[in-house]
Amino acid sequence: MRGLEERDFEQMLQKVSAIEGVVSAYVCSRAGNYVMGNTPKFADRNMYSAITSLAYGTAEQVGHEMNDDLRYVSLRFSEKNLLVVDLGPRHLLGLLIDGHVDQEQVLNMVRPIIA
């Protein structure tokens, strides 16, 4: 994956946010810094971004140990799911989706937008 350029993030976030079932979408750096987008209401953006980065990095390391590639991270909560997708060498996309929608279907709509 070549990764999107930062100038492309705003348009990408608009398209991804319009997908049915997506509650909010944001971009953070792999280092855990908030870049842009919408994190959940009342969430500390910086803390949310740091946790997103930590979750992805941890799962990615497990994949390396298993000699396998990480496709995405899914954190399942009672009402919503947080999906974290790689945007290239420097950034991650966080998607908060409704817990009742098919996350694979959402990801299948997101992937062409971020490719």
Secondary structure, DSSP 8 states (H G I E B T S, - for coil): -----GGGHHHHHHHHHTSTTEEEEEEEETTS-EEEE---TT--HHHHHHHHHHHHHHHHHHHHHTT-----EEEE-SSEEEEEEE-SSSEEEEEEEETTS-HHHHHHHHHHHH-
